Amino acid sequence: MIWLKRLSLGIAALVALLVAAIVYVVVFIDPNDFKQELQTVASKQANVTLRLDGDISWSFFPWLGLELADVGVALGSQQELVKFGKVEFGLAIIPLLSQTVQVDRVKIIDLEANLSVDKQGTPNWSTNASAEVATAEQNGSPAETDDSQASKEPFSLPNIQLDQLLVQNAQLQYRDEQNNMLLKTALDLELNNVRWDEAWPMLLEIAVEKSDLAGQDKMQSTVSLGANLSIFPEKEAFSLEGLTLKTETQAEFLPVSPLAASFIVKQVDFDLPQENVIIENAELSALGASLSTSINAYQVLSEPVFDGSLTLDNLNPRDLLNKLSIALPEMSDETALTRLSAELSLSGSTKKIQVSPFTLNLDQTTLNTIAQVNLEPLYWDIAIEGNALDVDRYLPPKSDSVENSPKEEEVVVAEAGAEVVELLPVELIKQLNGRVSLELNDVTVLNLKLDSITAKSTQSNGLVKLEPLNVDLYSGRAKLTANLDVRQQTPKINVYPDVKNIQIQPLLNDFMELEKIAGSTVVNGNLVLSGNTIDSLMASLSGDLLVEVNDGELVGMNLTKAVCEGIAVTRNESLEQSSFDENTPFERLTFPAHIVNGEISTPGLTISAVTLKVTGDGVISLPNSSLDYRTNIAFTGSGLDNACRVKEVFTKLAFPVVCKGKFSDDPAGLCAPDLAGFGKVFADLAKIELNAKLDAEKARAKVKLEAEKARAQEKLDAEKARAQEKLEAEKARAQEKLDAEKARAKAKLKEEEDKAKEKLKDSLKGLFG
């Protein structure tokens, strides 16, 4: 235990020596003796006028310190910029033994600073250059500018060792007459363990008031800052750890007052030689929103390269905008825009930025984006995937339909006073240059339910191409190739649709509440539109389409019933309405459409059904939302009602039915028989029946005549036969007589020949005999 006893004695001796040193300093050193020296050093070294009106005294608690009261600081001969009510310095004790003052603690109380800029833009903290030159010449040395001095003597930071720096109740005022601004600041600052290459715990409290010179348009802010600051002079680097910044701002122009925000950073590192900035786990919170990020940046002063991430926690955008007094447009769904979150990972440089990926969650929708953007020249390649997007939730609600359409004059007046809403941002589209691909599932837009959308688009200086757009919807698929050209004064759109097997009834019902046609649809053609409003696009729509609907129905209109009504009226009979269905089923509808300025004409319309064959022509007007159509229906009759019975000849006729009205009209009353046309049909039918009767009489007369002719011919043939037989008998008798005469003549001739031969024979005998 001897070493313990010796250690105790050593400590006691050290304490005694320390007490003796303090007594020595207090008794033999008067700090007021340093006043003149301090003023002289300040004037020579920095051209600063230092006022020390108060006494300089010692303080003993909580540490040995030097205290100055009523201190003022001015630049040269100007008015004082800074005043101190009290300044306390904590002094290192050991250097005091050699009558050297070494400060390790500083406390500044009731600091006042008045900075100003006059109307010419001259600040009151700038020294007079000519005065500096004159002073330098009086001292016998040539005047040197700050730049020349800096070039001769490289800047180096002094070695700082402060256990504590404390600023209490500092009042700073900045008056700018050139910009009509007055800034007042009250602050408290505390720094502990201020040393190079070590962390400084720091705490800063600031209250700021900004206004014009008359004290109007005030903005007041309070700021609380806490962090551990480390500065590394040799490495030319600094670090902030555990940074916490909280602010609260009040102002009349702010939508939310007071506006509170906080900024928390786990770590910030800056390395000047390496040009690196590292920000780790930074989080900004305000108005219920929380945004966090981490960023790594390299070569920030030469050729910046960076990578980082950004995360937006779940927030309610509707509440946020309401807090900011930003009025949202009326939306169809009041619960839309109530949930938003996002995550972003990006990297790049001053020439290129890559996003991989950017995930956005909005309400029930999720969008994932991968993008690459070249900045020199500007070009992008973006791929977007998403699902469950209901665009209609964010669109204005549909206005109630008006039963009675306004008069044409009223429409013209209303349109003249209405604001024209342009659909396309033409100037923005002209600047687009890149490529975008899109793949979305479960999409609702304009009340159309789309199972999936895939699209590829290129944009180049005002020309946007879809190559192509594929949409799966209503049990079929639509392929759309289109071009948007805004290079001219009027935007122009070319559309080339290719639709296969889409169920048209639910599509039309969802899109425009139109249920008049059902079936599987095929569409091909080309369309051209121009303009930048709904009305101009509808009015300019032109092109050709071939529409086929198979295995369908005309919903809400029974053409069989319409024909039967016409037949019943011509017979002065009544029709049993309940006998007929509401719809007209058909096997195939062919709808060739020629469109000019929104007016759709359909020459060659054909509907083939079991009991009907319909042809028609007319006009469907998109600008007027109306149709004026005439169909001719070949009808085989209906056994559903006796009043609709027809003869076989009726099947050869075509009955006219007219469909006319607005799209919004009741479908049941949209089509009706053309009674005048029916009268003509039946008049033609009477002519046909009369001609048929005449043809029958002619046929009977012809048969009778043919019979008489046959009997007369038969009698004539009999007479001819008898005469022929008599003639043949006479011929036979005459032939017999002739043959007998010929025989007798032949015998006589024979006899004469025999006699001549005998006579000749006798003559020869006499000659030779």
Secondary structure, 3 states (H helix, E strand, C coil): CHHHHHHHHHHHHHHHHHHHHHHHHHHHCCHHHHHHHHHHHHHHHHCEEEEECCCEEEECCCCCEEEEEEEEEEECCCCEEEEEEEEEEEECHHHHHCCCCCEEEEEEEEEEEEEEECCCCCECCCCCHHHHHHHHHHCCCCCCCHHHHHHHCCCCCCCCEEEEEEEEEEEEEEEECCCCEEEEEEEEEEEEEEECCCEEEEEEEEEEEEECCCCCCCEEEEEEEEEEEEEECCCCEEEEEEEEEEEEEEECCCCCCCEEEEEEEEEEEEECCCCEEEEEEEEEEECCEEEEEEEEEECCCCCCEEEEEEEEEEECHHHHHHHCCCCCCCCCCCCCCCCEEEEEEEEEECCEEEEEEEEEEECCEEEEEEEEEEECCEEEEEEEEEEEEEHHHHCCCCCCCCCCCCCHHHHHHHHHHCCCCCCCCHHHHHCCEEEEEEEEEEEEECCEEEEEEEEEEEEECCEEEEEEEEEEECCEEEEEEEEEECCCCCCEEEEEEEEEEEEHHHHHHHHHCCCCEEEEEEEEEEEEEECCCHHHHHHHCEEEEEEEEEEEEECCCCHHHHHHHHHHHHCCCCCCHHHCCCCEEEEEEEEEEEEECCEEECCCEEEECCCEEEEEEEEEECCCCEEEEEEEEEECCCCCCHHHCCCHHHHHCEEEEEEEEECCCCHHHCEEECHHHHHHHHHHHHHHHHHHHHHHHHHHHHHHHHHHHHHHHHHHHHHHHHHHHHHHHHHHHHHHHHHHHHHHHHHHHHHHHHHHHHHHHHHHHHHHC
